[in-house]
Amino acid sequence: MEKEYTITVFSENQTGLMSRIVAIFTRRHINIESLTTSMSSIPGIHRFTIVVNLEEENVKKLVAQLEKQVDVLKAFYYERDEIVYQEIALYKVPTSAFTDSDRVEKLIRSHNARILVIEPEYVVIEKTGHPEETEALLHDLKSIGIYEFVRSGRVAIAKPMERLNKYLKSLEMHN
């Protein structure tokens, strides 16, 4: 049965690595639901956070394939309950919608969102949360009109202590 998995890949920050990682997914006909990259807590090590829907057997094979890449140090996969995660969404709505400011303000507050920018033509609203939460606000804002919407990929931290640190320490002990 397919489930949602979050894969974290730790690597050196090398040019072309993202394209090689994405190629592994493409060759296996696996759709990437979300992909974010950033530095990690360890200097010089880069982190990819990738969300996929797969069967566990296939995600295990995928992680093993990712680890075969020369610049990849280690890859891990997690189920939803093993991580703490968020996404950020930005919404551009017409300033004219704020003429009935009570309604729009209540809407923004009820979703725990905040106003980032107020311009003569538009207002930019920010919401962090899970995809269901950012999509719920999008749905509600459509009633007042929406010019633009964008949502980031997932950022996630594993609930267990970071396995990469343990893995690197085990390598040091063997040297």
SERO-4910 file (N, C-alpha, C, O; in steps of 0.05 Angstrom, whole numbers):
BEGIN
 pado doro    nc1    nc2    nc3   cac1   cac2   cac3    cc1    cc2    cc3    oc1    oc2    oc3
  Met    A     17    -24      0      0      0      0     18     25      0     37     27     15
  Glu    A     11     44    -17     27     69    -19     21     86      6     -1     88     15
  Lys    A     43     99     15     42    118     37     59    142     30     76    141     12
  Glu    A     55    163     45     72    186     41     97    183     58     96    177     82
  Tyr    A    120    187     45    146    185     59    161    211     54    160    223     33
  Thr    A    176    219     74    195    242     72    223    231     72    231    217     91
  Ile    A    237    236     51    265    226     48    284    249     53    280    271     42
  Thr    A    304    245     70    325    265     73    351    254     62    358    231     68
  Val    A    364    270     46    389    262     33    410    282     42    406    306     38
  Phe    A    432    272     53    453    289     62    477    286     42    484    263     36
  Ser    A    488    308     33    509    307     13    528    330     16    523    349     31
  Glu    A    549    328      0    566    352     -4    550    370    -23    534    359    -39
  Asn    A    555    396    -22    540    414    -40    555    416    -66    572    433    -70
  Gln    A    549    397    -84    563    395   -110    544    403   -133    521    396   -133
  Thr    A    555    417   -152    540    425   -176    531    399   -191    547    381   -195
  Gly    A    506    399   -199    496    377   -215    484    354   -198    472    336   -209
  Leu    A    488    355   -172    478    333   -155    448    332   -156    436    310   -156
  Met    A    435    355   -155    405    354   -155    395    341   -180    376    325   -179
  Ser    A    407    347   -203    398    335   -228    402    304   -227    386    290   -238
  Arg    A    424    295   -215    429    266   -213    408    253   -194    399    231   -199
  Ile    A    402    267   -173    382    256   -154    355    254   -167    341    234   -165
  Val    A    347    276   -180    321    276   -193    320    255   -215    299    243   -220
  Ala    A    342    250   -229    343    229   -250    337    202   -238    324    185   -252
  Ile    A    345    196   -214    339    170   -201    308    167   -199    298    145   -204
  Phe    A    295    188   -191    265    187   -189    253    184   -216    234    168   -220
  Thr    A    263    199   -236    252    198   -263    255    170   -275    236    160   -286
  Arg    A    278    158   -272    283    131   -283    263    111   -271    255     92   -284
  Arg    A    256    114   -246    238     96   -232    209    104   -235    191     91   -224
  His    A    203    126   -250    176    136   -254    163    143   -228    139    137   -223
  Ile    A    178    156   -210    168    164   -184    163    194   -185    181    210   -191
  Asn    A    139    203   -178    132    231   -177    142    243   -151    136    232   -129
  Ile    A    156    265   -152    164    280   -128    142    300   -121    136    317   -137
  Glu    A    131    297    -98    109    314    -89    120    341    -79    107    362    -83
  Ser    A    144    340    -67    156    365    -56    186    360    -55    195    338    -49
  Leu    A    202    381    -60    231    380    -59    242    406    -48    236    427    -60
  Thr    A    257    405    -27    270    429    -17    299    422    -11    306    399     -5
  Thr    A    316    442    -13    345    438     -7    354    461     11    343    483     10
  Ser    A    373    455     28    384    475     46    410    465     58    417    441     54
  Met    A    424    482     72    447    472     87    436    456    110    413    459    117
  Ser    A    453    440    122    444    424    145    457    436    171    470    457    170
  Ser    A    454    422    193    465    431    218    495    426    219    509    436    237
  Ile    A    506    411    200    534    404    199    547    420    177    539    419    154
  Pro    A    568    436    184    581    453    163    590    437    139    602    416    142
  Gly    A    585    448    115    594    435     91    576    413     81    581    401     60
  Ile    A    555    407     96    537    385     87    510    398     80    498    414     94
  His    A    500    390     57    475    400     45    453    379     50    458    355     53
  Arg    A    428    388     51    406    371     58    383    374     37    375    396     30
  Phe    A    374    352     27    351    351      9    328    339     25    332    319     39
  Thr    A    304    351     23    280    339     36    260    334     13    252    353     -1
  Ile    A    254    309      9    238    300    -14    213    285     -4    216    267     13
  Val    A    190    292    -14    165    278     -6    155    262    -30    153    272    -53
  Val    A    149    236    -25    139    218    -45    117    201    -34    114    198    -10
  Asn    A    101    189    -52     81    169    -44     89    143    -57     88    140    -81
  Leu    A     97    124    -39    107     98    -49     99     76    -29     90     81     -7
  Glu    A    104     51    -38    103     29    -19    130     28     -5    150     36    -16
  Glu    A    130     18     20    154     19     36    177      4     23    200     13     24
  Glu    A    171    -19     10    192    -34     -3    206    -17    -25    231    -18    -28
  Asn    A    190     -1    -39    202     16    -60    217     39    -49    237     48    -61
  Val    A    208     50    -27    223     73    -15    250     63     -4    269     78     -5
  Lys    A    251     39      6    276     28     16    296     25     -8    319     32     -5
  Lys    A    286     15    -31    303     12    -54    312     39    -64    335     42    -72
  Leu    A    294     58    -64    301     85    -73    323     98    -56    342    109    -66
  Val    A    320     95    -30    340    106    -11    367     93    -16    388    106    -16
  Ala    A    367     66    -20    392     52    -26    405     62    -52    429     65    -54
  Gln    A    388     67    -72    398     78    -98    410    106    -94    430    113   -106
  Leu    A    396    123    -78    406    150    -73    433    149    -60    451    165    -66
  Glu    A    437    130    -41    463    129    -27    486    120    -44    509    123    -37
  Lys    A    480    109    -68    501    100    -86    514    124   -101    535    121   -112
  Gln    A    500    147   -100    512    171   -113    537    179    -99    538    179    -74
  Val    A    558    186   -113    584    191   -102    583    212    -80    596    209    -60
  Asp    A    569    235    -85    570    257    -66    549    254    -43    548    271    -26
  Val    A    533    233    -44    513    229    -22    526    215      1    538    193     -2
  Leu    A    524    227     25    535    215     49    516    194     60    525    172     67
  Lys    A    491    202     62    471    183     74    443    193     67    439    217     63
  Ala    A    424    174     65    396    181     60    379    166     80    386    143     87
  Phe    A    357    178     88    339    165    107    310    170     97    305    188     82
  Tyr    A    292    153    106    263    159    100    247    157    126    254    143    144
  Tyr    A    225    173    126    209    175    150    179    175    142    172    184    120
  Glu    A    163    164    159    134    167    156    126    193    170    141    204    185
  Arg    A    101    202    165     91    228    175     94    230    206    102    251    216
  Asp    A     88    209    220     89    211    249    117    211    261    120    213    285
  Glu    A    137    208    244    165    208    253    179    234    249    202    238    256
  Ile    A    164    254    239    176    280    233    159    303    243    135    300    248
  Val    A    171    326    247    157    351    251    162    367    225    185    370    217
  Tyr    A    140    376    213    144    389    187    125    413    184    104    414    197
  Gln    A    132    430    165    116    453    158    121    461    130    141    452    118
  Glu    A    104    477    119    108    490     93     99    519     97     84    525    115
  Ile    A    107    536     79     99    564     80     84    570     54     92    560     32
  Ala    A     63    585     56     47    593     32     44    623     32     41    636     53
  Leu    A     44    635      8     39    663      5     15    667    -14     12    652    -33
  Tyr    A     -2    686     -7    -26    691    -22    -27    721    -28    -23    737    -11
  Lys    A    -32    728    -53    -35    756    -61    -65    760    -67    -76    747    -85
  Val    A    -77    777    -52   -106    783    -55   -110    813    -60    -93    829    -53
  Pro    A   -133    820    -72   -138    848    -78   -141    864    -53   -155    855    -34
  Thr    A   -130    888    -52   -133    906    -29   -162    913    -26   -172    918     -3
  Ser    A   -177    914    -48   -205    922    -46   -221    902    -29   -243    910    -19
  Ala    A   -212    878    -25   -226    859     -8   -226    868     21   -243    858     37
  Phe    A   -209    886     28   -207    894     56   -226    917     62   -225    928     84
  Thr    A   -243    925     43   -264    945     49   -283    934     70   -294    949     86
  Asp    A   -287    907     69   -302    894     90   -282    881    108   -280    856    110
  Ser    A   -266    898    121   -242    889    136   -247    869    158   -231    851    163
  Asp    A   -270    871    171   -276    852    193   -277    823    183   -265    805    195
  Arg    A   -290    820    160   -293    793    149   -266    781    142   -260    758    149
  Val    A   -249    797    128   -223    787    119   -204    784    142   -190    764    144
  Glu    A   -205    803    161   -188    800    185   -195    775    201   -177    760    210
  Lys    A   -221    770    204   -229    745    218   -220    720    204   -212    701    216
  Leu    A   -222    721    177   -213    699    161   -183    694    165   -175    671    169
  Ile    A   -167    715    164   -138    712    167   -132    702    195   -115    684    198
  Arg    A   -144    713    215   -140    704    243   -148    675    247   -134    659    260
  Ser    A   -171    667    236   -181    640    240   -162    619    228   -162    596    237
  His    A   -146    627    209   -126    609    197    -98    613    209    -79    601    199
  Asn    A    -95    630    229    -69    636    241    -49    645    220    -26    637    220
  Ala    A    -59    662    201    -42    673    180    -34    702    188    -44    712    209
  Arg    A    -17    714    172    -10    742    178     -6    757    152      0    746    131
  Ile    A    -10    783    154     -6    801    131     23    809    130     35    818    150
  Leu    A     35    805    107     64    812    103     67    840     90     84    855     98
  Val    A     51    845     69     54    869     53     26    880     46      8    865     39
  Ile    A     24    907     48      0    920     39      8    941     18     23    959     24
  Glu    A     -2    937     -6      3    955    -28    -24    966    -38    -45    955    -31
  Pro    A    -24    987    -54    -49    998    -64    -67    977    -79    -91    978    -77
  Glu    A    -54    959    -94    -69    940   -110    -73    913    -97    -93    900   -103
  Tyr    A    -55    906    -79    -57    879    -67    -46    877    -39    -32    896    -30
  Val    A    -53    856    -26    -43    849      1    -31    821     -1    -42    803    -13
  Val    A     -7    817     12      5    791     12      2    779     40      9    792     60
  Ile    A     -9    755     41    -15    741     66      4    717     68      9    704     47
  Glu    A     14    711     91     31    688     96     18    668    115      5    676    134
  Lys    A     21    643    109     10    621    126     31    599    127     40    589    106
  Thr    A     38    590    151     55    566    153     37    544    165     18    549    180
  Gly    A     43    520    157     28    497    166     31    473    148     49    472    131
  His    A     14    454    152     13    430    135     -2    437    109    -17    456    109
  Pro    A      2    422     88    -11    428     62    -42    431     65    -53    448     52
  Glu    A    -54    415     81    -83    416     84    -91    444     95   -112    455     87
  Glu    A    -75    455    113    -81    481    125    -77    504    105    -94    522    104
  Thr    A    -56    502     90    -51    524     70    -71    523     48    -79    543     37
  Glu    A    -80    499     41   -100    496     20   -128    505     30   -144    515     15
  Ala    A   -133    501     56   -159    510     67   -161    541     66   -182    551     59
  Leu    A   -138    554     72   -139    583     70   -142    592     41   -156    611     35
  Leu    A   -129    578     23   -132    584     -6   -161    582    -14   -172    599    -28
  His    A   -174    561     -6   -202    557    -12   -219    580     -2   -236    590    -16
  Asp    A   -214    588     23   -230    610     35   -224    637     22   -242    654     19
  Leu    A   -199    641     14   -192    667      1   -204    669    -27   -208    691    -37
  Lys    A   -209    647    -40   -221    648    -67   -247    663    -67   -255    674    -87
  Ser    A   -261    663    -45   -287    677    -44   -283    707    -45   -302    722    -53
  Ile    A   -260    717    -37   -255    746    -39   -238    754    -63   -235    777    -70
  Gly    A   -228    733    -77   -211    738   -100   -182    734    -93   -172    743    -72
  Ile    A   -168    720   -111   -139    715   -106   -124    719   -132   -132    709   -153
  Tyr    A   -102    735   -131    -86    740   -154    -65    719   -158    -59    711   -180
  Glu    A    -53    710   -135    -30    692   -137    -28    675   -112    -36    684    -90
  Phe    A    -18    651   -115    -14    632    -93     12    617    -98     16    608   -121
  Val    A     28    613    -78     52    596    -80     57    583    -53     53    595    -32
  Arg    A     65    558    -54     71    543    -29     99    531    -32    106    520    -53
  Ser    A    114    532    -11    141    520    -11    139    490     -9    117    479     -6
  Gly    A    162    477    -11    163    449     -6    165    445     24    167    464     40
  Arg    A    164    420     32    165    413     60    193    418     72    213    412     60
  Val    A    193    428     96    217    428    113    210    411    136    188    413    148
  Ala    A    228    393    143    222    373    163    246    366    181    269    367    172
  Ile    A    240    360    205    261    351    224    250    324    235    227    322    243
  Ala    A    268    305    236    260    278    247    257    280    277    272    294    291
  Lys    A    237    267    287    232    266    316    255    251    331    264    261    351
  Pro    A    264    228    320    288    216    333    312    234    328    313    250    309
  Met    A    332    232    345    356    248    342    367    243    314    365    221    303
  Glu    A    379    264    302    388    262    275    406    239    270    428    237    282
  Arg    A    398    221    253    413    197    248    440    202    234    458    187    238
  Leu    A    441    224    220    466    230    206    489    234    225    511    224    221
  Asn    A    484    248    247    505    253    267    515    226    278    539    221    281
  Lys    A    496    208    284    504    181    294    520    166    273    540    153    279
  Tyr    A    511    168    248    524    154    226    553    164    223    572    149    220
  Leu    A    557    191    223    583    202    220    602    195    244    625    190    240
  Lys    A    591    194    268    606    186    291    615    157    289    637    150    297
  Ser    A    598    140    278    605    112    275    628    109    255    645     92    258
  Leu    A    628    126    234    650    125    215    676    134    227    697    122    222
  Glu    A    674    155    244    699    164    258    711    142    276    735    139    277
  Met    A    694    127    289    703    106    307    717     84    292    735     71    302
  His    A    708     79    267    720     57    251    747     66    238    761     49    227
  Asn    A    753     92    238    778    101    225    800    104    245    822    112    237
***
